[in-house]
Amino acid sequence: MSTPVNHGRSWTDEANADLRSMFEQGLALEVIAAKMDRTQGAICGQMERLKLVVNFGGVIHRMDPTPWVDLRKLR
């Protein structure tokens, strides 16, 4: 496998907007990586920096924009 063209390049505002858009469209990680010509690891890392996802022990979870709810108040 060859090194992606954008390997090591800085993330621009435009690239971040593209990443956010593809993420919100629900595209798969491998599709986003291929379209952006970056590694899946680079995509995951940038999604974390943009607070789109959180990494718990190597498992990536989508950040829910809904605020936490105190379940005790729902009783």
Phi, psi and omega per residue, in radians:
M1 nan 2.349 -3.117
S2 -1.501 2.811 3.117
T3 -1.269 2.322 3.123
P4 -1.048 2.579 -3.105
V5 -0.994 -0.688 -3.069
N6 -1.562 0.174 3.131
H7 -0.996 2.167 3.087
G8 1.459 -0.127 -3.139
R9 -1.384 2.619 3.102
S10 -1.192 2.693 3.091
W11 -1.519 2.190 3.104
T12 -1.597 2.896 3.069
D13 -1.044 -0.670 3.131
E14 -1.132 -0.762 3.125
A15 -1.119 -0.696 3.098
N16 -1.106 -0.717 3.107
A17 -1.117 -0.724 3.104
D18 -1.101 -0.765 3.130
L19 -1.077 -0.822 3.137
R20 -1.040 -0.751 -3.131
S21 -1.104 -0.819 -3.139
M22 -1.135 -0.673 3.103
F23 -1.090 -0.804 -3.128
E24 -1.171 -0.454 3.066
Q25 -1.321 -0.211 3.114
G26 1.480 0.344 3.123
L27 -1.168 2.564 3.135
A28 -1.181 2.645 -3.127
L29 -0.935 -0.791 -3.100
E30 -1.159 -0.533 3.102
V31 -1.239 -0.790 3.118
I32 -1.059 -0.796 -3.135
A33 -1.038 -0.759 -3.138
A34 -1.155 -0.763 -3.124
K35 -1.141 -0.603 -3.093
M36 -1.610 -0.075 -3.124
D37 0.948 0.882 3.088
R38 -2.366 2.906 3.110
T39 -1.335 2.786 3.080
Q40 -1.090 -0.617 3.097
G41 -1.099 -0.703 3.118
A42 -1.148 -0.686 3.128
I43 -1.141 -0.811 3.130
C44 -1.050 -0.782 3.141
G45 -1.069 -0.744 -3.130
Q46 -1.235 -0.627 3.086
M47 -1.113 -0.612 3.062
E48 -1.147 -0.798 -3.136
R49 -1.091 -0.563 3.113
L50 -1.479 0.017 3.137
K51 1.062 0.612 3.047
L52 -1.532 -0.521 -3.128
V53 -2.429 2.905 3.036
V54 -2.313 2.510 -3.100
N55 -1.830 1.982 3.057
F56 -1.905 1.803 3.081
G57 1.017 0.652 3.118
G58 1.545 -0.025 3.093
V59 -1.851 2.154 -3.087
I60 -1.542 2.244 3.127
H61 -2.101 2.400 3.073
R62 -1.190 2.362 3.080
M63 -1.337 2.273 3.123
D64 -1.565 2.155 -3.123
P65 -1.209 -0.218 3.121
T66 -1.289 2.269 3.130
P67 -1.137 2.734 3.098
W68 -1.076 2.531 3.122
V69 -1.975 2.313 3.058
D70 -1.368 1.848 -3.062
L71 -1.106 -0.413 3.128
R72 -1.113 -0.488 -3.114
K73 -1.372 -0.215 -3.118
L74 -1.546 -0.085 -3.100
R75 -1.343 nan nan
